[in-house]
Amino acid sequence: MLLQSFTSRWKTAILLLFVAVALRMWDFGNPVIHVDEQFYLLVGDRMLHGDLPYVDIWDRKPIGLFLLFAGIRLLPGDGILAYQIVATLFAAATAWMIDRGALRLGAARAGALAAAIAYLIWLSLLNGRGGQSPVFYNLFMAAAALLTLRLPVLAKAGAIRAVLGNGLIVCLLSGIAIQMKYTPVIEGIYFGLAHLWFLHRAGGRLPILAGAGLAWAIAGLLPTLAAIGYYAWIGPDALHAFWFANVISIALRPGYPADQIAMRLLGVAAQLSPLIVAAGIAWRWRRRMGFAGEGSIIAWGWLGAALIGFLAIGTYFDHYALPLIAPLALVAAPALGRSARIMVGVLGLALLLFVIKLAMQPRNADGARAVAAVVKANSGSECPWVAIGDTITYRLADACLPTPYVFPNLLIYSTEQGAIGIDEAGEVRRIVAARPPVIVTSSRSLNIWNRASFSVAKSALRADYRLVFSTPHDNYRSLVYLRRDLPFRNPASNHATVRRGAPE
């Protein structure tokens, strides 16, 4: 019986890995799946060259995420395919955790598997088809949830020591996730409180509860405390840079216009609606189906904690909803297993949306590599500047960085104005005063440009640069400008339009 169970688990794991690869292989090798993961890979690569996050290259994501990408960068290749393969393994492992958790809730075998597959499909639907941070940290939170689902049985058996050990592992897993993005702190707190409740149920008295709570909190904070300690060891300036980027700057962001936020919320709700409906049906049927036990309460509590984390961010890009998929799939699993029509409807609609999205997906990879080739050929030993465009250009072009603020949004978007601790327009003036050989920008039209920064960049382009390269990117074009005193070196490319002379 044990051997059969072990074999079944391995078969499920292999099947989920196959599904994950089938859904994600279309993007293998694509350097521009999403602006975020391009930047994470760039930071990871620069760390291997001695750059220190928040000091030499600036962002507000936790350092654990960059350490992960630095580790991935040690794998063979330019890092692009490597991070996508690692992300696929993480996605498949998270789906396997959902399958295990659904079975623990009492879902049918088919329902548990359907929930796991639904997780994989919705990752791609919500811009998680590459290496967004939740693709990685969802694994740690799903593992923490799976362990937390053990609590009713442990408490009933009075297994105080087991609850204590369980809580320590769960909080450490949460702490690792927190060092990939800070919003899992809410889920971690929830899991910790759940452990305290069930420790009390197991017979733990007040001194044990107090000691356990303290130990679990330290375990959850340990990765973050290690990061703070490292920057403090480097020196006060580094510690200040870490603290500003990771704490203060988050509160300084002015945010996006209300109409954009409302549309994003509607878009997220629409894309998640099949899973939400299935979860709602499972909730309505919970007593009739026998899924109203404490495990179900734990799972729904996890969904609530993840939802609070999503709402706390306030910008509501679709990929910010990626942490909702795992708990949503978990609580929907009983309904997916109870009704074949619900299962077919949810998975069928998800696959239809996936196919439509895949068919409509812009093919920007060749153009991005062509831009990087032009940048590399024309930069020499000087540092180009990607004013508006793909940060992966620096990595593909083996280029040095003209500023610590290489993520374009930081200097060019009004949504970052006053939030990064410098005068953005002043930094743009410093960059263009150094006369970068190449400046990459785009024809994109937005209403959230930082007008001062944009004006400085535009003036420099008109005075000292000429447009030499143009290629499609989404519904606009990527543009490469060359300093007027430099000869243009044109690398072979079949995917771009080369323009000589000054732009109109």
C-alpha positions, 0 to 999 in steps of 0.5 A: 500500500505504501509503495502504491502511494509512493508510486502514485505521488511520483506519477502525479509529479511527473504528469504535472512537470509535463503539463508545466513544460507544455504550457511554458515551453513556448517562451523558453529562450524568450528574453523579454517575457516580462520587464520584471524578470529581465531586471531580476536576471540583470541584477543577479548577473551584476551581483556576480560582477561585484555590484551590490543591490540598493547601492550599485544597482537600485530596486526595492525587491528583497535581496533574496530574489536577487540571490536566487537569480544570481544562483541561476546565473551560475548555470550554463548559458546567458541565464535566460533559458536557465531561469525559465527552466528553474521557474518551470520546476518551481511551478510544477513543484508548487502544483504538486503541493496543491495536489497534496493539499487538496487530497488532505482536504478530502477532495477526490483524486481527479479534483486534486489533480485538476486544481494543480493543473488549474494553478499551472494554467492560471500562472500563464494567464496572469503573466506568470509564464516566466520568472515572476517572483511569486512563481518562485515563492509560491512554492514556499507558501504552498509547502507552508500551507500543506504543513499547516493542514496537518495541524487538526490531526496533530492537535487532536493527538496532543502532539505538542512537540510535533506542532512546535516543529511544524511551526518552526519549519512553516515560519522559516519557509514563510521567511524565505518567501518574504525575502523574495517579496514582502507581501507573504508576511501576511500569509506567514503571520496567518500561518503562525497564528494558526499554529498558536491556536492549534498548539493551544488545542493540543494542550500547550500552556501559556509559557509554551505558547509564548515561547513558541510564538517568539521562536516562530517569529524569529524563524520567520524574520531570520532571512530578513534579519540576515540581510539587514545584518549583512548590510550593517556589516558592510557599513552605515551607508550600505545599511541606509541604502538597504533600509531606504529601498526596502522600507521607506521608498515603498511608502513614497510611491505616488501610485497610478491613476484611479481609472487604471487601478480600477481597470486592472482590478476588473481585469484580474477578477475577470481572469480569475472568475472561473476559479472564483466561481468554482471556489464559491460552489465548493464553499456553498457545498462544503457541509453537504459534501463533508468539507466543512472541517478545520482543514477547510477553514485553514485553506480559506484562511490562507486565501483570505491572507493572500487576498489581503496581501494582494490588496495591500500593494495597491497597484493591481497589475495582473501578476500581483494576483499570482499569489492568489492562484494557489489558495484559490485552486486549493479551496476549489478542488472539492468542487472540481472533483465533485462535478465533472461539468465544473471541472471541464468548464473551469479547465476548458475555459482556462485552456481556451483563454490560454490558447487565445492569449498565446495566439495574441502574444507579441513575438518580441524576442527577435527584435529584443536580441536585434536591439541588443546586437546594435547596442553591443556593436556601437557602444565600444567600451562606453556605457549605453543607456536604456531610457525606455525599453528592456533592461535585458539589453544590458545583459545581452549586449554585455554592456556596463551600466550608466546609472544605478537606476537602470530599471527605466520606470524609476527615472522616466515614470511619474509613478516613481517621482520622489520615491527613489531618494534622488532628483530623477531629472537630475540623474537623467541630466548626469547620464546624458552629460556623460554622453552615452554612445547609444540611447534606447527608447521607444515610440510608446505614448503614455500619460505617466511620463516624468515630464522633467526627466522625459524633457531632458532625455528628449532634448539630448536626443534631438541635439546630439543623437540620430535614430539608427535602428527601429524594431516592433515591440508590442504595439509600439516600436523600440528605437535606438539612437546613436551619438552623432559623432560616432559611425554606425556599425550595423550587425546582420539582422533580419528582424528590424528596420535600420534608419540612417540620419536624424529622426523627424 
